[in-house]
Amino acid sequence: MISLSDIPKADENTLCVLGNGFDLMHGVQSSYYDFSKTIGKKSYLRFCLENYLMEDDLWADFENNLAKINIGYMCSSFLIDDRLDEMNAYDEDATIADFYVAAETAAEPIITIAEELPKRFSKWVNKLYIRTDDRPLRNILGAGLVLNFNYTEFVETLYGVDKSNVCYIHGCRRKIKGQPRDNLILGHMPGDSEPAYDFADSKPLRKLSNHEYQLLYYAQEEAIRYVSEADDMLTKHSKSIIKNNMLFFKRLEKINKVIIVGHSLYKVDWDYFAAIIDNVDDANNVTWYIGCYGENDVQQAEKFINNFDISKEKVHIFRTNNVKVNIFDKSDKVDERKSFAKKY
């Protein structure tokens, strides 16, 4: 355990990894609980999130909880039969469109989440701002490379880090003239939703004809396909993301220090850290400085260290929960560029 002041300043051989705790440290209201407050209580998106994802504290680990789909609540034989009956799809004069509408209607809650959540999330991210003029990491950040898991550009505007040295691995909210905005990547780990597809089916109460059973079978398969497609949209395909950012990872060859601030090191992002280790020339010579906000972060750090077989002699833990900054009132937004120029 070391103090923040003991961490060496980033140089050309340093990689800084920033998570949401970095933004929170600077007064940004960027937690998923903050996001949840922007979704109205009568919003259909909120209804779908809270009723079709199987987690009591949905926002505590929001991205991972997106994998906990209550497929049985949408695609059981009992409910699909009801959808087919509503659409009169069993009728001999029904069209194929009636069949597909019934199946799609069954999967509508997860389709709504997949289509509406990114829009609402991006709108919220674009309104985030800092609420402090303090720079608690001024003796650390500056040179070196930055792997940024945040969607905000505050590491540049607050600490003067050159944007060419920053990889916004899940996209950046910044609007560049003449270019489309980045898609902000939000989702769960690949494969985490697989258990949801092994649900206990509830059979129809009424007796069905052979024709109806066959139609029901295919409608249920079609509804699950709709769910799977929506689920894929809510999956963070890290290997593809790494491939698309390989030019940045190739720049890590000479890295000998990794400083992690505000990242809880959950398994959902381990593929990225594996890519860091794979692209460093001498991974055994890397010194890791890991910021921990509380006991849970320390436990996650230990799991991380053990998983990647990192020598504990090469790991230093520093506390971030004792970093204090002066928070401005909501009405006072900071012009980060002017503030940086003034301070430095």
C-alpha positions as CSV (number, residue, x, y, z in Angstrom):
1,M,0.0,0.0,0.0
2,I,1.4,3.4,-1.0
3,S,0.1,6.9,-1.0
4,L,-1.0,8.9,-4.1
5,S,2.1,11.1,-3.8
6,D,4.4,8.0,-4.0
7,I,3.2,7.2,-7.6
8,P,5.8,8.3,-10.2
9,K,4.7,10.8,-12.8
10,A,3.7,9.3,-16.1
11,D,6.4,9.2,-18.7
12,E,6.7,7.9,-22.2
13,N,6.9,4.3,-20.8
14,T,3.7,4.6,-18.8
15,L,0.2,3.5,-19.5
16,C,-2.6,5.1,-17.5
17,V,-5.9,3.1,-17.4
18,L,-8.9,5.2,-16.4
19,G,-12.4,4.0,-15.4
20,N,-15.5,5.8,-14.2
21,G,-14.0,6.5,-10.8
22,F,-11.7,9.0,-12.5
23,D,-14.8,11.1,-13.6
24,L,-16.4,10.6,-10.3
25,M,-13.3,11.9,-8.6
26,H,-13.7,15.2,-10.4
27,G,-17.3,15.6,-9.4
28,V,-18.9,14.2,-12.5
29,Q,-22.2,12.6,-11.8
30,S,-21.5,9.7,-14.0
31,S,-22.6,6.6,-12.0
32,Y,-25.3,4.3,-13.3
33,Y,-27.5,5.4,-10.4
34,D,-27.1,9.0,-11.8
35,F,-28.1,7.7,-15.2
36,S,-31.2,5.9,-13.7
37,K,-32.5,9.2,-12.4
38,T,-32.7,10.6,-15.9
39,I,-35.2,7.8,-17.0
40,G,-38.7,8.8,-15.9
41,K,-40.6,6.5,-13.6
42,K,-43.3,6.1,-16.2
43,S,-40.9,5.5,-19.0
44,Y,-41.5,2.2,-21.0
45,L,-37.7,1.8,-21.1
46,R,-37.5,1.8,-17.3
47,F,-40.5,-0.6,-17.1
48,C,-38.6,-3.0,-19.5
49,L,-35.3,-2.7,-17.6
50,E,-36.9,-3.3,-14.2
51,N,-39.3,-6.0,-15.2
52,Y,-37.4,-8.1,-17.8
53,L,-34.0,-8.1,-16.2
54,M,-33.6,-10.5,-13.3
55,E,-31.7,-8.4,-10.7
56,D,-33.0,-6.6,-7.7
57,D,-30.3,-3.9,-7.6
58,L,-30.2,-3.3,-11.3
59,W,-28.0,-0.2,-11.3
60,A,-25.3,-1.5,-8.9
61,D,-23.6,-3.5,-11.7
62,F,-25.7,-2.3,-14.6
63,E,-23.6,-3.5,-17.6
64,N,-23.3,-7.1,-16.2
65,N,-27.0,-7.1,-15.3
66,L,-27.9,-6.5,-18.9
67,A,-27.1,-10.2,-19.3
68,K,-29.7,-11.3,-16.8
69,I,-32.6,-11.5,-19.3
70,N,-35.9,-13.0,-18.1
71,I,-36.5,-14.9,-21.3
72,G,-39.1,-17.1,-19.8
73,Y,-41.2,-13.9,-19.0
74,M,-41.3,-13.2,-22.7
75,C,-40.9,-16.5,-24.6
76,S,-42.6,-19.2,-22.6
77,S,-45.0,-21.4,-24.5
78,F,-47.9,-20.0,-22.4
79,L,-47.1,-16.4,-23.3
80,I,-46.3,-17.1,-27.0
81,D,-49.7,-19.0,-27.3
82,D,-51.4,-15.9,-25.9
83,R,-49.6,-13.7,-28.4
84,L,-50.6,-15.9,-31.3
85,D,-54.2,-16.0,-30.1
86,E,-54.2,-12.1,-29.8
87,M,-53.0,-11.8,-33.4
88,N,-55.5,-14.5,-34.6
89,A,-52.4,-16.2,-36.0
90,Y,-54.0,-19.6,-35.5
91,D,-56.9,-18.7,-37.8
92,E,-56.8,-20.6,-41.2
93,D,-57.0,-17.2,-42.9
94,A,-54.1,-15.7,-40.9
95,T,-51.1,-14.3,-42.9
96,I,-47.4,-15.0,-42.3
97,A,-47.2,-11.4,-41.1
98,D,-49.5,-12.2,-38.2
99,F,-47.2,-15.0,-37.1
100,Y,-44.1,-12.8,-37.2
101,V,-45.8,-9.9,-35.4
102,A,-46.8,-12.2,-32.6
103,A,-43.2,-13.5,-32.2
104,E,-41.8,-10.0,-32.3
105,T,-44.3,-8.6,-29.9
106,A,-43.3,-11.3,-27.4
107,A,-39.7,-10.1,-27.6
108,E,-40.6,-6.4,-27.6
109,P,-39.3,-5.6,-24.1
110,I,-35.7,-6.7,-24.8
111,I,-35.9,-5.1,-28.3
112,T,-36.9,-1.9,-26.7
113,I,-33.9,-2.0,-24.3
114,A,-31.5,-2.8,-27.1
115,E,-32.8,0.0,-29.3
116,E,-33.7,2.7,-26.8
117,L,-31.0,2.3,-24.1
118,P,-28.1,3.4,-26.3
119,K,-30.0,6.6,-27.4
120,R,-30.9,7.5,-23.9
121,F,-27.4,6.7,-22.6
122,S,-25.7,8.8,-25.2
123,K,-28.0,11.7,-24.5
124,W,-27.1,11.5,-20.8
125,V,-23.3,11.2,-21.5
126,N,-23.3,14.2,-23.7
127,K,-24.6,16.3,-20.7
128,L,-21.9,15.2,-18.2
129,Y,-19.7,17.9,-16.8
130,I,-17.1,18.3,-14.1
131,R,-17.9,20.1,-10.8
132,T,-14.5,21.0,-9.4
133,D,-11.5,23.1,-10.2
134,D,-9.1,20.7,-8.3
135,R,-6.7,18.4,-10.1
136,P,-5.8,15.7,-7.6
137,L,-3.8,13.7,-10.2
138,R,-1.7,16.6,-11.5
139,N,1.5,14.9,-10.3
140,I,0.7,11.7,-12.2
141,L,-1.0,12.4,-15.5
142,G,0.5,14.2,-18.4
143,A,2.9,12.1,-20.5
144,G,2.5,8.5,-21.6
145,L,-0.5,6.7,-23.1
146,V,-4.0,6.5,-21.7
147,L,-6.5,3.7,-22.1
148,N,-9.8,5.4,-21.3
149,F,-12.9,3.4,-20.4
150,N,-14.8,6.6,-20.0
151,Y,-16.8,8.3,-22.8
152,T,-15.8,11.8,-21.7
153,E,-12.7,13.7,-22.8
154,F,-11.9,15.1,-19.4
155,V,-8.4,13.5,-19.2
156,E,-7.5,15.9,-22.1
157,T,-9.3,19.0,-20.9
158,L,-8.3,18.7,-17.2
159,Y,-4.7,17.4,-17.5
160,G,-3.6,18.4,-21.0
161,V,-3.0,14.9,-22.2
162,D,-2.6,14.9,-26.0
163,K,-5.7,13.2,-27.6
164,S,-3.3,11.3,-29.9
165,N,-2.1,9.4,-26.8
166,V,-5.6,8.5,-25.6
167,C,-7.6,5.4,-26.7
168,Y,-11.3,5.8,-25.9
169,I,-11.9,2.0,-26.0
170,H,-15.7,2.3,-25.8
171,G,-16.1,5.4,-27.8
172,C,-15.9,9.1,-27.0
173,R,-18.8,11.6,-26.9
174,R,-16.8,14.3,-28.6
175,K,-18.2,15.7,-31.8
176,I,-15.7,16.2,-34.5
177,K,-16.8,18.4,-37.4
178,G,-17.4,16.5,-40.6
179,Q,-17.3,13.1,-38.8
180,P,-20.1,11.0,-37.3
181,R,-20.2,10.6,-33.5
182,D,-18.7,7.5,-32.0
183,N,-21.1,4.7,-31.1
184,L,-20.8,4.5,-27.3
185,I,-20.3,0.9,-26.4
186,L,-22.3,-0.4,-23.5
187,G,-23.0,-4.0,-22.6
188,H,-22.3,-7.2,-20.8
189,M,-19.5,-9.8,-21.3
190,P,-19.9,-12.2,-24.2
191,G,-21.5,-15.5,-23.0
192,D,-22.8,-14.1,-19.8
193,S,-26.4,-14.3,-21.0
194,E,-26.2,-17.9,-22.0
195,P,-27.8,-19.3,-18.7
196,A,-30.9,-17.1,-19.4
197,Y,-31.8,-19.2,-22.4
198,D,-32.1,-22.3,-20.3
199,F,-35.5,-21.2,-18.8
200,A,-38.3,-23.3,-17.3
201,D,-41.0,-23.3,-20.0
202,S,-44.6,-22.8,-19.0
203,K,-47.0,-24.7,-21.2
204,P,-50.4,-23.4,-22.4
205,L,-53.3,-24.3,-20.2
206,R,-55.6,-25.2,-23.1
207,K,-55.4,-28.2,-25.4
208,L,-53.9,-27.4,-28.8
209,S,-54.3,-29.1,-32.1
210,N,-51.3,-30.5,-33.9
211,H,-51.3,-27.5,-36.2
212,E,-51.4,-25.1,-33.3
213,Y,-48.6,-26.9,-31.5
214,Q,-46.4,-26.7,-34.6
215,L,-47.2,-23.0,-35.1
216,L,-46.5,-22.4,-31.4
217,Y,-43.1,-24.2,-31.6
218,Y,-41.9,-22.1,-34.6
219,A,-43.3,-18.9,-33.0
220,Q,-41.3,-19.6,-29.8
221,E,-38.1,-20.2,-31.8
222,E,-38.7,-17.0,-33.7
223,A,-39.3,-15.0,-30.5
224,I,-36.1,-16.4,-29.0
225,R,-34.2,-15.4,-32.2
226,Y,-35.5,-11.8,-31.7
227,V,-34.3,-11.9,-28.1
228,S,-30.9,-13.3,-29.2
229,E,-30.4,-10.5,-31.8
230,A,-31.3,-7.8,-29.2
231,D,-29.0,-9.5,-26.6
232,D,-26.2,-9.4,-29.1
233,M,-26.7,-5.6,-29.4
234,L,-26.3,-5.4,-25.6
235,T,-23.1,-7.5,-25.6
236,K,-19.6,-5.8,-25.4
237,H,-17.7,-7.7,-28.0
238,S,-14.3,-7.0,-26.5
239,K,-12.2,-9.1,-29.0
240,S,-13.6,-7.2,-31.9
241,I,-13.1,-3.9,-30.1
242,I,-9.4,-4.8,-29.4
243,K,-8.9,-5.7,-33.0
244,N,-10.3,-2.3,-34.1
245,N,-7.9,-0.5,-31.7
246,M,-4.9,-2.7,-32.4
247,L,-2.8,0.3,-33.5
248,F,-3.0,1.6,-30.0
249,F,-2.2,-1.7,-28.3
250,K,0.9,-2.1,-30.6
251,R,2.2,1.2,-29.1
252,L,2.5,-0.5,-25.7
253,E,5.7,-2.4,-26.4
254,K,8.0,-0.4,-24.1
255,I,5.5,0.1,-21.3
256,N,7.0,-0.6,-17.9
257,K,4.4,1.1,-15.6
258,V,0.7,0.8,-15.6
259,I,-1.3,3.2,-13.4
260,I,-5.0,2.3,-12.9
261,V,-7.4,5.0,-11.6
262,G,-11.1,4.5,-11.1
263,H,-11.4,1.1,-12.7
264,S,-12.8,-1.7,-10.6
265,L,-11.1,-4.5,-12.7
266,Y,-14.3,-6.5,-13.2
267,K,-14.0,-9.5,-15.4
268,V,-16.0,-7.9,-18.2
269,D,-12.9,-5.9,-19.1
270,W,-10.2,-8.5,-18.6
271,D,-9.8,-9.1,-22.3
272,Y,-8.4,-5.5,-22.6
273,F,-5.9,-6.1,-19.9
274,A,-4.9,-9.4,-21.5
275,A,-4.2,-7.3,-24.7
276,I,-2.1,-4.9,-22.7
277,I,0.0,-7.8,-21.3
278,D,0.3,-9.5,-24.6
279,N,1.6,-6.4,-26.4
280,V,4.2,-5.4,-23.8
281,D,7.7,-6.5,-24.6
282,D,8.5,-7.7,-21.1
283,A,5.3,-8.1,-19.0
284,N,7.3,-9.4,-16.0
285,N,9.0,-6.1,-15.8
286,V,5.9,-4.0,-15.6
287,T,5.1,-2.3,-12.3
288,W,1.4,-2.0,-11.6
289,Y,-0.1,0.9,-9.5
290,I,-3.8,0.1,-8.8
291,G,-6.2,2.6,-7.3
292,C,-8.8,1.1,-4.9
293,Y,-11.8,3.0,-3.6
294,G,-12.9,0.4,-1.0
295,E,-12.6,-3.2,0.1
296,N,-14.5,-4.5,-2.9
297,D,-11.9,-2.9,-5.2
298,V,-9.1,-4.6,-3.2
299,Q,-10.7,-8.0,-3.6
300,Q,-11.2,-7.4,-7.3
301,A,-7.6,-6.3,-7.6
302,E,-6.5,-9.6,-6.0
303,K,-8.6,-11.6,-8.4
304,F,-7.1,-9.7,-11.2
305,I,-3.5,-10.2,-10.1
306,N,-4.0,-13.9,-9.5
307,N,-5.8,-14.4,-12.9
308,F,-2.9,-12.8,-14.8
309,D,-0.2,-14.3,-12.6
310,I,1.2,-10.9,-11.8
311,S,4.0,-11.0,-9.2
312,K,2.7,-9.2,-6.0
313,E,6.1,-7.6,-5.7
314,K,5.3,-5.7,-8.9
315,V,2.0,-4.4,-7.5
316,H,1.3,-1.3,-5.5
317,I,-2.1,-0.4,-4.2
318,F,-3.2,3.2,-3.5
319,R,-6.4,4.5,-2.0
320,T,-8.7,6.8,-4.0
321,N,-11.5,7.1,-1.4
322,N,-9.5,9.6,0.6
323,V,-9.0,11.9,-2.4
324,K,-10.9,15.1,-1.6
325,V,-12.0,17.8,-4.0
326,N,-14.1,20.9,-3.7
327,I,-17.4,20.3,-5.5
328,F,-19.2,23.3,-7.1
329,D,-22.9,23.9,-7.0
330,K,-25.0,22.4,-9.9
331,S,-25.3,25.8,-11.5
332,D,-21.5,26.3,-11.8
333,K,-20.1,24.4,-14.7
334,V,-16.4,24.5,-15.4
335,D,-14.7,25.6,-18.6
336,E,-12.1,22.8,-18.5
337,R,-9.8,24.4,-21.2
338,K,-9.7,27.8,-19.5
339,S,-9.3,26.1,-16.1
340,F,-6.4,24.0,-17.3
341,A,-4.7,27.0,-18.9
342,K,-5.1,29.0,-15.7
343,K,-3.7,26.3,-13.4
344,Y,-0.8,25.3,-15.6
